[in-house]
């Protein structure tokens, strides 16, 4: 769903969840989207922001059949006439989850039904919006006496242009064999209040844990790196030289030594041709089609990068503990072209206790 194009919010309703004032205000009816062009532009931007955010990850409902949040989400997707009623139930569930800690910010829940030009079925977006000087809530009655909560947006600037979205969920229609149920964005700045949105409200958990993401990232990066150092099937020379591959592996090692990885930021910082960046991105995306920013499992990362391995013609195999590379390999590998046209790599190695094993 990250690739959703031409996002269009078809229906929307707003509920106030104010834990500071200990009150919840529910809309009786949905907004008239056609009469709210500025709000429509704003919420389209918020949904798109959730889909494109590198911190958004795939997740599954822990109990999609009996837990109330999943139940009401699927009610909206399956029976559009329940949109307003089910959205109110979702607001009450969020309000209850927010009341678990006093530091959780009050705000509003915007429930939207959305479409995309490259998807047949509509999807549901749940966006929690915190209070802001640019966002003003307004309560009014429609012609039928229904209470409707509107969001008035500053004329100077759209909040989506400078405010980073904190919490959102994008739920697709129920698909028993789907690898995930929803896309989850949950930036949590207060550890003491952690998990109220993902666990307390949605009762969902990431599809992949830190260990699995670390392994998949490593596999994708190394597959891409291998492609870059080999000639193409058409006989085109390798995109990078062996000495560049050594540097790229070291950069990956540095990234895996951090607490979190942002794949877009990592690729942006690599000094490589666009074609090479594209290859790395494609291979990582094959392993991690949704996750672009995630926590690293330090133990698994240390295990993965512990040994650097290289190979060459005539069955040559060379491996060394990555932390001792500079002690063993003196200077950068040298690459030159032999008289017969072959590319030669020269390494200068210094090692103690060098013995024949076989």
C-alpha positions as CSV (number, residue, x, y, z in Angstrom):
1,X,0.0,0.0,0.0
2,X,3.0,2.3,0.2
3,X,2.8,2.7,-3.5
4,X,-0.8,4.1,-3.4
5,X,-1.2,6.8,-6.0
6,X,-3.6,9.8,-6.4
7,X,-5.0,9.4,-2.9
8,X,-8.5,10.7,-2.5
9,X,-10.3,11.0,0.8
10,X,-13.9,10.1,0.1
11,X,-15.5,10.3,3.5
12,X,-14.2,11.7,6.8
13,X,-15.4,12.3,10.4
14,X,-13.7,14.0,13.3
15,X,-14.0,13.2,17.0
16,X,-12.3,15.0,19.9
17,X,-10.4,12.9,22.4
18,X,-9.3,15.3,25.2
19,X,-7.7,13.5,28.1
20,X,-6.6,16.7,29.7
21,X,-10.2,17.9,30.0
22,X,-11.4,14.4,30.6
23,X,-13.9,14.6,27.8
24,X,-14.7,13.0,24.5
25,X,-16.8,14.8,21.9
26,X,-18.3,12.7,19.1
27,X,-19.6,13.8,15.8
28,X,-23.1,12.5,14.9
29,X,-22.4,12.7,11.2
30,X,-19.6,12.8,8.7
31,X,-18.2,16.0,7.1
32,X,-19.3,17.1,3.7
33,X,-16.0,16.6,2.0
34,X,-17.0,18.5,-1.2
35,X,-17.7,21.6,0.9
36,X,-14.4,21.4,2.7
37,X,-11.7,21.8,0.1
38,X,-9.0,23.0,2.5
39,X,-9.6,20.2,4.9
40,X,-9.6,17.7,2.1
41,X,-6.3,19.0,0.9
42,X,-5.0,18.7,4.5
43,X,-6.2,15.2,5.2
44,X,-5.1,13.9,1.8
45,X,-1.6,15.2,2.7
46,X,-1.8,13.6,6.1
47,X,-2.7,10.2,4.7
48,X,0.0,10.5,2.0
49,X,2.5,11.5,4.7
50,X,1.7,8.3,6.7
51,X,2.1,6.1,3.6
52,X,5.4,7.7,2.6
53,X,7.0,8.1,6.1
54,X,10.1,6.0,6.5
55,X,9.0,5.2,10.1
56,X,5.8,3.5,8.9
57,X,5.9,-0.2,9.3
58,X,3.7,-3.2,8.5
59,X,1.7,-4.6,11.4
60,X,-0.9,-7.2,12.1
61,X,-3.9,-7.2,14.5
62,X,-3.1,-9.5,17.4
63,X,-6.7,-10.7,17.4
64,X,-8.4,-9.5,14.2
65,X,-11.6,-11.5,15.0
66,X,-12.5,-10.6,18.5
67,X,-10.7,-7.4,19.4
68,X,-13.0,-4.4,19.1
69,X,-10.7,-2.0,17.2
70,X,-10.1,-4.5,14.3
71,X,-13.9,-5.4,14.4
72,X,-14.9,-1.7,13.9
73,X,-12.3,-1.1,11.2
74,X,-13.5,-4.0,9.2
75,X,-17.1,-3.0,9.7
76,X,-16.4,0.3,8.0
77,X,-14.6,-1.3,5.1
78,X,-17.3,-4.0,4.7
79,X,-20.4,-2.0,5.3
80,X,-20.2,1.7,4.5
81,X,-23.5,2.5,6.2
82,X,-21.8,1.8,9.6
83,X,-19.1,4.5,8.9
84,X,-20.2,7.1,11.5
85,X,-21.3,4.6,14.1
86,X,-18.2,2.5,14.0
87,X,-16.0,5.6,13.9
88,X,-17.5,6.7,17.2
89,X,-16.7,3.3,18.7
90,X,-13.1,3.7,17.5
91,X,-12.9,7.2,19.2
92,X,-14.1,5.8,22.5
93,X,-11.5,3.0,22.3
94,X,-8.8,5.5,21.6
95,X,-10.0,7.7,24.4
96,X,-9.8,4.8,26.8
97,X,-6.3,3.9,25.7
98,X,-5.1,7.5,26.1
99,X,-6.4,7.6,29.6
100,X,-3.7,5.1,30.7
101,X,-1.2,7.9,31.2
102,X,-1.4,11.6,32.0
103,X,1.4,12.6,29.6
104,X,-0.5,11.5,26.5
105,X,-1.4,14.5,24.4
106,X,-5.0,15.4,23.8
107,X,-6.2,15.8,20.2
108,X,-8.6,14.5,17.6
109,X,-9.2,11.3,15.8
110,X,-9.9,11.7,12.1
111,X,-11.4,8.6,10.5
112,X,-11.3,8.5,6.7
113,X,-12.3,6.2,3.9
114,X,-9.8,6.7,1.1
115,X,-9.2,5.5,-2.5
116,X,-6.1,5.3,-4.7
117,X,-6.0,5.1,-8.5
118,X,-3.9,1.9,-8.5
119,X,-6.1,0.0,-5.9
120,X,-9.5,-1.4,-6.5
121,X,-10.7,-1.4,-2.9
122,X,-11.0,1.5,-0.5
123,X,-8.8,1.6,2.6
124,X,-9.4,3.1,6.0
125,X,-7.1,5.8,7.6
126,X,-7.1,6.6,11.3
127,X,-5.1,9.7,12.0
128,X,-4.6,11.2,15.5
129,X,-4.0,14.9,15.3
130,X,-2.6,16.8,18.2
131,X,-3.7,20.4,19.0
132,X,-1.9,23.2,17.2
133,X,-2.1,26.9,16.6
134,X,-2.8,26.1,13.0
135,X,-5.7,23.8,13.7
136,X,-8.9,25.0,15.3
137,X,-11.9,22.8,16.2
138,X,-15.4,24.0,15.6
139,X,-18.6,22.4,16.7
140,X,-21.8,23.0,14.7
141,X,-25.2,21.4,13.8
142,X,-26.2,20.4,10.4
143,X,-29.7,20.8,8.9
144,X,-30.9,17.6,10.7
145,X,-29.6,18.7,14.1
146,X,-26.6,16.4,14.0
147,X,-23.5,17.6,15.8
148,X,-20.5,17.8,13.5
149,X,-16.9,18.7,14.5
150,X,-15.0,20.5,11.9
151,X,-11.3,21.3,11.6
152,X,-10.5,24.9,10.6
153,X,-7.0,25.2,9.2
154,X,-4.9,28.3,9.1
155,X,-4.9,30.1,5.8
156,X,-1.2,30.8,6.0
157,X,0.2,27.3,5.7
158,X,-1.0,23.7,5.7
159,X,0.2,21.9,8.8
160,X,1.3,19.0,6.6
161,X,4.0,21.2,5.2
162,X,5.9,21.5,8.4
163,X,4.5,19.3,11.1
164,X,5.5,15.7,11.2
165,X,2.7,13.2,11.7
166,X,3.0,11.3,14.9
167,X,0.4,8.5,14.8
168,X,-1.7,7.0,12.1
169,X,-2.9,3.6,10.9
170,X,-3.8,2.6,7.3
171,X,-6.1,-0.5,7.3
172,X,-6.8,-2.5,4.1
173,X,-9.8,-4.8,3.6
174,X,-9.6,-8.2,5.3
175,X,-7.4,-10.6,3.3
176,X,-6.7,-13.9,5.2
177,X,-3.5,-14.6,3.4
178,X,-2.1,-11.0,3.4
179,X,1.3,-10.6,5.0
180,X,0.0,-7.6,7.1
181,X,-3.3,-6.1,8.1
182,X,-2.3,-2.4,8.4
183,X,0.5,0.1,8.0
184,X,1.4,1.7,11.3
185,X,3.0,5.0,12.1
186,X,3.7,5.4,15.8
187,X,6.3,7.9,16.8
188,X,6.5,7.7,20.6
189,X,8.5,10.4,22.3
190,X,7.5,9.6,25.9
191,X,8.7,6.2,26.9
192,X,6.4,6.2,30.0
193,X,3.4,6.5,27.7
194,X,4.7,4.1,25.1
195,X,2.4,1.7,23.2
196,X,-1.0,3.3,24.0
197,X,-1.7,3.7,20.2
198,X,-0.3,0.5,18.7
199,X,-1.0,-1.9,21.6
200,X,-3.6,-0.1,23.7
201,X,-5.8,1.2,20.9
202,X,-5.1,-0.9,17.8
203,X,-4.0,-4.0,19.6
204,X,-1.5,-4.5,16.8
205,X,2.2,-5.4,16.6
206,X,4.8,-5.1,13.9
207,X,4.9,-7.9,11.4
208,X,8.7,-8.1,11.7
209,X,10.7,-7.7,14.9
210,X,14.1,-5.9,15.1
211,X,16.0,-9.2,14.6
212,X,14.1,-10.1,11.4
213,X,14.5,-6.5,10.0
214,X,18.2,-6.5,10.7
215,X,18.7,-9.8,8.9
216,X,16.6,-8.8,5.9
217,X,18.4,-5.4,5.6
218,X,21.8,-7.1,5.7
219,X,20.7,-9.7,3.0
220,X,19.4,-7.0,0.7
221,X,22.4,-4.7,1.1
222,X,24.9,-7.5,0.5
223,X,23.0,-8.8,-2.5
224,X,23.0,-5.3,-4.0
225,X,26.7,-4.9,-3.2
226,X,27.5,-8.2,-4.9
227,X,25.7,-7.1,-8.0
228,X,27.7,-3.8,-8.1
229,X,31.0,-5.7,-8.0
230,X,30.2,-8.2,-10.8
231,X,30.2,-7.5,-14.5
232,X,26.7,-7.4,-16.0
233,X,25.3,-10.3,-18.1
234,X,25.8,-8.1,-21.2
235,X,29.5,-7.9,-20.5
236,X,29.4,-4.4,-19.1
237,X,32.1,-3.8,-16.4
238,X,31.2,-3.7,-12.7
239,X,29.7,-0.5,-11.5
240,X,32.2,-0.2,-8.6
241,X,35.7,-1.3,-7.9
242,X,36.7,-3.8,-5.2
243,X,38.2,-1.0,-3.1
244,X,34.9,0.8,-3.2
245,X,33.1,-2.3,-2.2
246,X,35.2,-2.5,0.9
247,X,34.2,1.1,1.8
248,X,30.6,0.3,1.2
249,X,30.7,-2.7,3.5
250,X,32.3,-0.6,6.2
251,X,29.5,2.0,5.8
252,X,27.0,-0.8,6.3
253,X,28.8,-1.9,9.4
254,X,28.6,1.6,10.8
255,X,24.9,1.7,10.1
256,X,24.3,-1.6,11.8
257,X,26.2,-0.4,14.9
258,X,23.6,2.3,15.4
259,X,20.3,2.0,17.2
260,X,18.2,2.7,14.2
261,X,18.5,2.6,10.4
262,X,16.8,4.9,7.9
263,X,17.3,3.3,4.6
264,X,16.6,6.5,2.6
265,X,19.1,8.5,4.7
266,X,21.7,5.7,4.4
267,X,21.4,5.6,0.6
268,X,21.4,9.4,0.3
269,X,24.8,9.5,2.1
270,X,26.5,7.0,-0.2
271,X,28.7,8.5,-2.9
272,X,27.7,6.3,-5.8
273,X,26.2,6.7,-9.3
274,X,22.4,6.8,-9.4
275,X,22.3,3.4,-11.1
276,X,24.3,1.8,-8.2
277,X,22.0,3.5,-5.6
278,X,19.0,2.1,-7.5
279,X,20.3,-1.4,-7.4
280,X,21.0,-1.2,-3.7
281,X,17.5,0.2,-3.0
282,X,15.8,-2.5,-5.1
283,X,17.6,-5.3,-3.3
284,X,16.9,-3.9,0.1
285,X,13.2,-3.2,-0.9
286,X,12.8,-6.9,-2.0
287,X,13.7,-7.9,1.6
288,X,11.9,-5.0,3.3
289,X,9.1,-3.8,1.0
290,X,7.4,-1.8,3.7
291,X,9.9,-1.0,6.5
292,X,12.3,1.9,5.7
293,X,13.3,3.0,9.2
294,X,13.6,0.6,12.1
295,X,15.4,-0.4,15.2
296,X,18.5,-2.7,14.9
297,X,19.0,-5.9,16.9
298,X,22.5,-5.2,18.2
299,X,23.4,-8.9,18.9
300,X,22.3,-10.0,15.4
301,X,24.0,-7.1,13.8
302,X,27.3,-7.9,15.5
303,X,27.0,-11.5,14.4
304,X,26.3,-10.5,10.7
305,X,29.2,-8.1,10.3
306,X,31.7,-10.0,12.3
307,X,33.6,-11.4,9.3
308,X,34.2,-9.8,5.9
309,X,34.4,-12.3,3.1
310,X,35.7,-11.9,-0.5
311,X,36.4,-14.3,-3.3
312,X,38.3,-14.3,-6.6
313,X,39.3,-16.5,-9.6
314,X,40.7,-20.0,-9.1
315,X,38.8,-20.6,-5.9
316,X,40.4,-17.8,-3.9
317,X,38.6,-17.2,-0.7
318,X,39.6,-14.4,1.7
319,X,37.9,-13.7,5.0
320,X,39.0,-11.6,8.0
321,X,37.4,-10.3,11.2
322,X,35.9,-7.0,10.1
323,X,37.2,-5.2,13.2
324,X,40.8,-6.2,12.3
325,X,40.6,-5.3,8.6
326,X,43.0,-2.4,8.8
327,X,45.5,-4.5,10.7
328,X,45.5,-7.3,8.1
329,X,45.0,-5.4,4.8
330,X,47.6,-2.7,4.4
331,X,46.2,0.2,2.4
332,X,43.3,0.1,0.0
333,X,43.0,-2.7,-2.5
334,X,44.6,-1.7,-5.9
335,X,42.7,-2.4,-9.1
336,X,44.4,-2.3,-12.5
337,X,43.9,-3.8,-16.0
338,X,46.3,-6.6,-17.0
339,X,47.7,-6.9,-20.6
340,X,45.1,-9.5,-21.4
341,X,42.3,-7.0,-20.5
342,X,41.3,-8.7,-17.2
343,X,40.7,-6.6,-14.1
344,X,43.2,-7.4,-11.4
345,X,42.9,-6.6,-7.7
346,X,46.0,-6.6,-5.5
347,X,45.9,-6.9,-1.8
348,X,48.8,-6.5,0.6
349,X,48.2,-8.7,3.6
350,X,50.2,-8.9,6.9
351,X,49.2,-11.6,9.3
352,X,50.8,-13.6,12.1
353,X,50.5,-17.3,12.6
354,X,50.0,-18.0,8.9
355,X,49.8,-21.7,8.4
356,X,48.6,-24.2,5.8
357,X,45.3,-25.8,6.8
358,X,44.9,-28.3,4.0
